[in-house]
Amino acid sequence: MLSVLFGLIAVAEAVLLGLVITLRRRWPDRSLILLIPVLLALIGDNAVIAAGSTIGTGDTLLALSYPRYIAHGLFVPLLIMVGAGLCRAHGIRLPLAASGILTAALIAVGIRQDIINLNLQPTPYADTLRYTNTATHGAPIPAVVTIVVLIALGAVLLARTRSPWLLAGSSAMFAAAALSVFAFWLGNVGELLLLLGLYLTATRRPAPMIAPVTAA
């Protein structure tokens, strides 16, 4: 049943990807562009886990698993830039240079944790089979910092604009990540809720100001 769940998450994220691309065409916002590679990475992640038990242990599943960790290390911190961009779209001025520096630093840490120190071993769980990084020790710092920053940005959005979606999505991700030590699939559900929160925040941005027309 868990394999089916991961397949459904991948489908839901694919639908969300289509919605983000459509929204991007309406609003040419760079923050939405950064959301696209994150969605692609998570779609691939869930699809590989969903198909893992069918593929079986071996070179094929191993080859499909490397991109999962590489994409996580490179793309997840981009969500900070997405959150900061959405805040600016809601009229909240934030230092984008600072968020860019933090994002770059977290990507560097992610490269070390998820790419350089990568030792994949097959790990069965319920009806799923996936390769996990046995070289990882301690909390995934880039992911944790990213979630905390998004919670802070969500709190600012709620206080300034009464938009609850970023705070709700990032808080759900934080709770799911904490509980994933008992059931790893909760983290994937949390990622979906976080992405949904980001999308809803983007769709509910303030309407642009239209200058009044003066009668001749």
Secondary structure, DSSP 8 states (H G I E B T S, - for coil): -HHHHHHHHHHHHHHHHHHHHHHHHHS--HHHHHHHHHHHHHHHHHHHHHHHHHH-SSHHHHHHHHHHHHHHHHHTTHHHHHHHHHHHHTT----HHHHHHHHHHHHHHHIIIIIIS--EEEEEETTEEEEEETT--S--HHHHHHHHHHHHHHHHHHHHH---HHHHHHHHHHHHHHHTTT-THHHHHHHHHHHHHHHHHHHT------------
